[in-house]
């Protein structure tokens, strides 16, 4: 698993970058589909453009990017949860509930 992560971390990062802007969409399924389709179209165009140089579709790379997209789509809800927790702690005077 560690070797896979060290090999495909750029794909995961690219997926995260594609997923994070769509995290502003309210419905999770829509944000996941929007960002996944955008990435897959971009990746397909990239592979087709570089086919003469030997670029081929890599299922593991696409899977790593999908993992990054999934994590990227959770950015807004995660940040919103942290902000809610911090504001509730600040308003309650620092006492935990």
C-alpha positions as CSV (number, residue, x, y, z in Angstrom):
1,X,0.0,0.0,0.0
2,X,2.8,2.4,0.9
3,X,4.5,1.7,-2.5
4,X,1.2,2.4,-4.3
5,X,0.8,5.7,-2.4
6,X,4.3,6.8,-3.2
7,X,3.9,6.0,-6.9
8,X,0.4,7.5,-7.4
9,X,0.5,10.5,-5.0
10,X,0.6,13.0,-8.0
11,X,-2.6,11.4,-9.3
12,X,-4.2,11.7,-5.8
13,X,-3.1,15.3,-5.6
14,X,-4.5,16.1,-9.1
15,X,-7.8,14.5,-8.0
16,X,-7.9,16.5,-4.8
17,X,-7.3,19.7,-6.9
18,X,-10.2,18.7,-9.2
19,X,-12.5,17.8,-6.3
20,X,-11.9,20.8,-4.0
21,X,-13.5,23.5,-6.1
22,X,-16.6,21.3,-6.4
23,X,-16.9,20.9,-2.7
24,X,-18.9,24.1,-2.7
25,X,-21.8,22.2,-4.4
26,X,-24.4,21.3,-1.7
27,X,-25.3,17.8,-2.9
28,X,-22.4,15.3,-2.4
29,X,-23.3,13.0,-5.3
30,X,-23.4,16.0,-7.7
31,X,-20.0,17.3,-6.6
32,X,-18.5,13.9,-6.9
33,X,-19.9,13.3,-10.4
34,X,-19.0,16.8,-11.6
35,X,-15.4,16.6,-10.5
36,X,-14.9,12.9,-11.6
37,X,-16.3,13.6,-15.1
38,X,-14.1,16.7,-15.4
39,X,-11.0,14.8,-14.4
40,X,-11.8,11.8,-16.6
41,X,-12.4,14.0,-19.7
42,X,-9.2,15.9,-19.0
43,X,-7.2,12.7,-18.5
44,X,-8.6,11.1,-21.7
45,X,-7.7,14.2,-23.7
46,X,-4.2,14.1,-22.2
47,X,-3.7,10.5,-23.1
48,X,-5.0,11.0,-26.6
49,X,-2.8,14.0,-27.1
50,X,0.3,12.2,-26.0
51,X,-0.5,8.8,-27.5
52,X,2.3,9.3,-30.1
53,X,4.7,9.5,-27.2
54,X,3.5,6.2,-25.8
55,X,1.0,7.5,-23.2
56,X,-1.6,4.9,-22.3
57,X,-4.6,4.8,-20.0
58,X,-3.6,3.6,-16.5
59,X,-6.4,2.3,-14.4
60,X,-4.5,2.6,-11.2
61,X,-3.7,6.2,-11.9
62,X,-7.3,7.0,-12.7
63,X,-8.3,5.1,-9.5
64,X,-5.8,7.2,-7.4
65,X,-7.3,10.3,-8.9
66,X,-10.8,9.2,-8.0
67,X,-9.6,8.7,-4.4
68,X,-8.2,12.3,-4.5
69,X,-11.5,13.5,-5.9
70,X,-13.4,11.8,-3.1
71,X,-11.2,13.5,-0.5
72,X,-11.3,16.8,-2.3
73,X,-15.1,16.8,-2.3
74,X,-15.0,16.5,1.5
75,X,-13.1,19.8,1.9
76,X,-16.0,22.2,2.4
77,X,-18.0,19.9,4.8
78,X,-14.8,19.2,6.8
79,X,-13.9,22.9,7.1
80,X,-17.5,23.8,8.0
81,X,-17.5,21.2,10.7
82,X,-14.3,22.5,12.2
83,X,-15.6,26.1,12.0
84,X,-18.8,25.0,13.8
85,X,-16.8,23.3,16.5
86,X,-14.5,26.2,17.0
87,X,-17.4,28.8,17.2
88,X,-19.3,26.6,19.6
89,X,-16.2,26.4,21.9
90,X,-15.6,30.1,21.6
91,X,-19.3,31.0,22.4
92,X,-19.5,28.6,25.3
93,X,-16.5,30.3,27.0
94,X,-14.1,27.4,26.3
95,X,-16.0,24.8,28.3
96,X,-16.4,21.5,26.4
97,X,-19.9,20.0,26.1
